[in-house]
Amino acid sequence: MSDFRSFFVNPNNIDNNYFFLDEIESHHLTNVVRLKIYDDIYLIDGEGIAYKAIIEKISKEKVSGKITEVFPEFGEPVCKIDLAVGIIKPSRMQWAIEKSTECGVDNIFPIQMDRSIKRSFNLERYKTIIKSSAKQCARSRIPNINQPQSLSDWLDIQINMPIIVFSQKSKNNIFDLRDLLPVDCDKLSLIIGPEGGFSDHEISLFNNYKSIFISLGNRRLRTESAVVSAISIINQLITGD
């Protein structure tokens, strides 16, 4: 889909293979991208479905048309990845959230860790960044981002799901991961620490939850770099994506 020009469509605005875009998306289509009637476009509903469609009507506040093809789970990896990341400087946090969306994460959990510096957290801005990033990289599902929470609260909701902890001190390298995960693993959680790394208390908590410790190598990566490296490697190693 080299000609992929995607727009967000509310699932409620699709009926019997016909769609219409809201005012914001309609404005972007007509005044920014400057598409015309009978042009082909792609739509994403944010819930895992993409559509190919043709524009049939353009008005000042609404663009509408007909859906011609449906693509379930378009642009989504086979293995769902939940990302927990220690809160870092806003500009770097923004970069980590944007790139993890492009890499295919399913849910994002900002974690206030022992070595995180307390900072403001603009949840609504991050939601906007995620939505824009999902459209840009042509994926059909918009990841959910949660309010910041403590590590213990996050661990309490990790039920029957492998937890991968990226730690430079681990003796396991990334190539060991395939053997350490359950066969046909289709969902996992990974956690990346803040710039100061994990505290001894946090390591103890991970051990209590039988987490899998993996090293990304001898170089000490910044949090946002580790996020992109970890997700990309997992997608290639586990799912072939």
N, C-alpha and C positions, 0 to 999 in steps of 0.2 A: 504493500500500500504506500508507494512512494508519493502519491498525491493526497495523502491523508490530511484533510483539513477538518479537525474535530471540534464539535460544539457540545456543550452540556445540555441534555434534555431531561426535564423532570419526568420520571416514569408516569406520573399522573397526566402528562400532556401528550400521551400516546394512546390512540384509540383506533382499533381496526385498521392497523397499518398506516395511519395518518398521524402526523405530529405537528406541534407548533412549539416555537422557542419563546422563552420569556423575553422581556424587554431588553435586558442587559445583553443576552446572547444574540438577539436580533440586531441590536445596534452594532455589535462587534462584527457580525456577518456582513451587514450592508455598508457600514461606514469605515470599518478598519480593513477587513479582508476584501471588501467590495465585490462580493459575489452577486450573481444575477439569477433570474428565473431560468430553470432547466439545468443549472449547474449541479453536479454531484457533490455531496458532502457526507461526512461521517458523524454520527451522534454517539455519545456515551451517556449512559444513565447513572453512572456512579455506583451501581449495584452489581456490576459484572456482565453487562450486555452492551455490545456496540452494534450500531446499525449503519448500513449504507442507505442513503436517501437522495431524493431529487427535490430541489426547491420548486414549488409550484406557485406560491403567492408571497409577495413582499409588500408589507405596509410599514408605516412609520414606527409602529410599536410591536409588530408581530410578523415573524417569518414562519411559513408553514409549507408542508409538502407531504410526499408519500415515501414510505419505507419500502426499499426493494430487496434488502438482504439483512439477515440477522446473524450476529456472531457472538454466541455465549462465551463468557470468560475470555474475551479477546484481550491479549496482552498480559494475561495473568499467569504467574508461575504455577506449576503443579503442586508444589509444596508451599503452604501458607506460612509466612514468617511474621511473628510478632516481634517488634523491636522495643526493648527497654533501654533508655539511654540516660546517663547522668546529665543533669542540667549544667549547661556551660554558657559562656558568653553569648548574648542574643544573636549577634551576627553569625557566629559559628553554629549556633543551634539551628538557625534558619537554614544554613547550608546543609546541615546534616538531615534535616527534615525534608528539604527539597530533593536531595539526592537519594535518600532512602525510598521516597515515593517513586522516583524514576526506576529504582532497582527492584521494585515490586513488593514492598512490605505491605502487610494486611492491616496491622494496627500499630500505633506508636504510643509508647508509655514514657513520658518524661518522669525521671526519678530524682527526688531530692536525696542525694547520698551524703555520707559523712564528710566527704572531701569536696562536695559541690559548694560553690559560693552562692549564697542566696541572691537571686536576681529576679527582676520582674519577668513575667511570662504572659505574653500577649496571645492567648489561645485563639481568638478570632482571626488575628493576622496569620497565624500558622495554618489555620483551616483554609484561608484564601490561597496561601502559597501551595498547599497540598492540592487543592482543586485545579489550580493553574498548571502545576507540574504534571498531574495525571493527564490533563488534556494535551499538553505539549508532547509527552512521550507516548501517546496513543495507547493508554491502558483503560479498560472499561470499568474498573473498580476504584473508587476514591477511598483511600485509607482513612480510618478513624484515628483521631488524636485525642488523648485523654487529658484530663486535668493532672497537674503534677501530684505525685503521691510518694509515700515512703516506700523503701525497698521491702519492708516486711509486709505492707499491704499488698504490694504487687505479687510477692511470692505466694501469698495466701490464695490467690486466684489461679495459680498455675497448677491445675488439676489434670493429671494424666497427660501431660505434655512435656517433652524433653526441654530442659533448660541448658542452653549453651552459654558458658561464661568465657569471654575472651580475656585471657590473662597472660602476660608476657612470661610469667614464672612457670607456666604449665609445661610439662614434659611432652604432652600430646601436641602434635602439629596438625595442621588443617587436613592433611591426607588421612589421619587416623579417624576423622569424624565419621566417615561412611560406616566403619565397623562398630562405632560406639552408639550409633543411632538405631532405633528399631527398624526392622525390615519394612519397606514400603511406607516410610514415614511421610505423612502428608501435612503435618503441622508441627511447628516448633517455635520456641521462644529463644531469642538471643539477647544478651545484655552486654552493653559497653559502658565502661566506667567513665567518670569525669577525668580532667587532666591530671589530678592527683592520684588516680588509680583507686583500687578498692582498699578499704580498711580491713584490719584483721577481723573485726566484728562482722563485716559484710561477707568475708570469705567463709567465716564460720556458719553464717546463715545459708550460704550457697551449699555448703557441705551437708547441712541438715536436710536440704531438699534434693540431695543426690544429683547435683548439677554436674554437667560435663565441662571440664576445663580444657580450653584449647588455646594454643599460642599462635599468633599471626607472624611470628618471627622475632629476630633479635633486635630489630629497630623499634624504638618507642614511638608509636604513632599518636598523633592528636586524635581526640575523640571522633571528630567528624571524618577523618581519614580512615580510622578503624571501622566506622559504620559502613562506609562504601566498600572497603576491601572485604569485610566479613560477609556482607549480603551478596556481593558479586561472586565470591568464591563458593558460597553455599549454593547459589543458584546453578553454578556450573558443575559443582561436585555432586550434589544430591539430585538435582532435577534435570541437569543438562540444558538448562535455559540460558 
